[in-house]
């Protein structure tokens, strides 16, 4: 498609004209619409933003609206020029970009500057290197829409200390890598010198390089000599003693006045040093009492550990973090669980791991590999030396059994067997000589330890991947009803007894023992529109859910050519045929046109021949239909199918260009109506249809979406699991492809460097020998596909970004906003639609509870807060534009609200505007008839990124390749390949246009 392209776009400055306006906007009142369940609100003109003066308004003709509801929707016939204007049935208001509330951005980049909030925006290719002068969008006020209520949050008010906090640098010689040993050294120093040299101060220590005190120490620099006894050498025998030199040197004083001003909303920049000191102080005592893991603490004494299988057990604990909020400093406490290695004798651990009696049978080669993988890096203590409990870290496993192991005892190469050595040296008879020995120490000087003489040391967290059985067992432990979780949190706070904590007292920190009471609002559910031919043409969800009874999909697609492949031995052909018939009927009842007969008979195949079987079905069907390709492939899989699902998706989506729907054997036998209804929803969107749309969307009444063509993006990056040191990270971006419905999303994926959070392929340029400088990347491609699908260029961008931690906000915003700008500018000079950039967080520890657990009207069936509950005060950021939204009804356990943080807002959303839009979108998720917990574009991006990990297999992982590249097209693949990251196989064109990841 010819595109008007900027030459040398990476060299050019982009000039954005802005209108500076008052940064605090009045709250926009919600339109009065019927929400009593008796009927949908009557259509009304779109609400325009309060600061916009629309011109050339025309009321949307009803004919257009009706046509849009029919099957398939209108295809653009004007997709060959990006900027060509096009008429649509929603009012289009062209207005200047307004950056009044975006936040001031004056940040250095590698080759230029980015300025916003004034009149110039200069963007040049390169990685933004500075974030110091970036300020996020300020809070424009508070939301008013929804029924007001009170909820409780697991935040505990912390009184700000009135003492000076001082930081000192700590240098320990010889250098120690273990935090535990560092803490032991400093604890001994404090024991010896607190009353004298330390001037009675009780310092808090981070276990590394920093020491903190309330008030100054009597010196600016001092050196100490500390002798530490190795307590692991036994009770009665001689103990090893090591001497360390500790140098303590004054570094800086934390500015508590700055912190006070920040909490009061008078300063926008958070004093991270002061917050870090307070966090370390409040963690000091727990670090001594419990096993610290990240920001959490675990202990077998908090609750009896539960076995997870294969030598693992779950430990309960709590998460703790100090947070700046509108109510002041807050201590966020939540319950936590983690998998630990059971402190068993090694032989018992191995027996559990292999699920067999290892004392009687010899080990196979595969057994040895499994044991070596499980025990490598694990700390064990010896049990054959009485009170002497030396600890070692396992480095490997011998290939020979213990009875065959010998080693040199002197320089004359005299050899001695391991069995003889242990008998002579320790009087220990090795009973199970058919088992291998553990290797401890390094490869040059490895020591042998018999399995039966070792026990696993307590308190070692298991960091490798859990199997499905272990995950299920761990979830049972962690899944707590809201009332139980709330009680456990309160009990934890009482047990921690912060009022008695010597460190909290020393630093003058006081912690409340009451959960914070917070004002909340329950946003109304949106009306959903279904097809006119159904008995129910629209629907108002109740408590976050509804069903498809008496409804038909608003855009039901046609499936004329389909086939079924059966990989499950236990499913006979008659059963498979019956299932396919039931599914076809459900699709028809739901509003699709679905041919009840497959193109070819159901094909039975073996899982190990997946590629051969898929290609056979693909070509057989094409021959039968005289060259027409299959539209849909149904696949019946065994319940435990290993890599089959991933292999099938990889082959279908990157090789054959087939849309597939997999069904597990257990569902094929059961044939539940609910299951069939959900599968029909998935099939329809994979075929390019819509299941439902927001009534407000097709009535053009969504503020800052319905007025001008708006594209909504979702983006996520998924990283490899712990222990996978070379696998690439996978980035995915999805974007809405319809307006005003904003329901259909196309998705693109790419692989990038290991654990890289910034999405590298949002915008790319590379040099072509013939065509010169070429622009590409995921944002650009999705903008072009939006234009092709709708006949409109997007005049507004809303970007939901998942998976970003608070520490990465600056980096991600700078880099990715820059990429969005460049992608837009590469399509036409001065094309800069206003952007709203919102980070979505689910991995946080804020939980909201009903104020009164006896009031059933304030909760859903699971005892959780009602869907639509939104909080934007008290526990939220002192100055920035964030809110917590629980958009879904709980099923089991305690609901986790999503945390939305608006980092950049050139569209000037009101709090009600962005909160209502986000909540309403959660009702448009295509795979079920429930509102979901995360805004769908972010959810879809996560699904697409997860799907793309299958595309790496088996080639990329078997040969140990370190990466992947852009998997969404030849141009981006090439660009990614040049960066040294191996590209993913490209998605087929017909696949990337639809919601293949559903």
PyMOL commands that set and color helices and strands:
alter all, ss='L'
color gray80, all
select helices_A, chain A and resi 9-11+62-69+179-193+231-233+256-263+272-289+346-354+365-375+402-404+418-426+451-453+468-478+482-496+498-500+502-507+573-589+607-624+644-656+665-670+673-686+695-698+778-790+806-827+856-858+911-921+936-951+955-958+970-978+989-992
alter helices_A, ss='H'
color red, helices_A
select strands_A, chain A and resi 105-108+113-116+147-153+155-159+165-173+204-205+210-214+221-229+241-254+291-293+296-299+306-309+312-325+328-341+379-382+391-401+406-408+415-417+436-440+447-450+454-456+510-511+516-522+527-529+538-540+558-559+562-566+593-594+603-604+632-637+660-664+693-694+710-718+729-736+745-752+764-768+772-776+796-802+834-841+848-850+869-871+881-886+898-905
alter strands_A, ss='S'
color yellow, strands_A
deselect
rebuild
show_as cartoon
